[in-house]
């Protein structure tokens, strides 16, 4: 089987874990470019055995499949830096959590070159799945890309040849998933002030049986603590998605505010890489911080 050559635009957590997984699957032709190649990026490169290059031009020269894995605010800029070096052999895969309109704008930029654009919507946290994280694909090149990379364990579902559909699924799903996290965090913040958590969980259990609400609270609050900033930026993209569709993003904007609140409090700094084991640990940190 002919190995693809894969280059990562941005080498943060998502790019690193996907690269490490592809390396374990036997792909040897990996490279990465990051605009800020500090100690964390250097460590990612070493741990995944992925050589770092120093420019988008070098990355395009070294790889046929380019995977854009940057922050949502950098997705367009990353594409603009790369398109001068794209050739017919290139597939540009954008896995960033951005609005359908922005995916379509990047698609238009890439299609101004001989290269092929494919959008991806990452449908679960990259760790612990690594390169096996489920993704929805869109674009005219989605089927051929899926055939190439599925052979190495990547999990794709092609949903449309029209760019924007795949990420719209993710954006609308996030209204519920990230919204529930924000609601749960706000719920335990309020209930804890009155010693009412057990009663609240019991009432929720009666209304929605089959769910361990205390366990769910521990998990959801932990997700907000670990990923609040990234989730807030994603929810801003969700809000833009809704606005573009003529829908007032009332709940999406509120979710972004609560997720951002956690990030601004820097709650993550109080815990290790796995985050808190319970929401009670987080509430204790908040109580201590507000007493200062």
Buried (B, 14 or more C-beta within 10 A) or exposed (E): EEBBBBBBBBBBBBBBBBBBBBBBBEBEBBBBBBBEBEEBBEEBBEEBEBEBBEEBBBBBEBBBBBBBBBBBEBBBEBBEBBBEBBEEEBBBBBBBBBBBBBBBBBBEBBBEBEBBBBBBBBBEBBBEBBBBBEBBBBBBBBEEBBEBBEBBBBBBBBBBEBBBBBBBBBBBEBBEEBBBBBBBBBBBBEBBEEEBBEEBBEEBBEEEEEEEBBEBBBBBBBBBBBBBBBBBBBBBBBBBBBBBBEEEBEBBBBBBEBBBBBBEBEBBEBBEEEBBEBBBBBBBBBEEEEEE
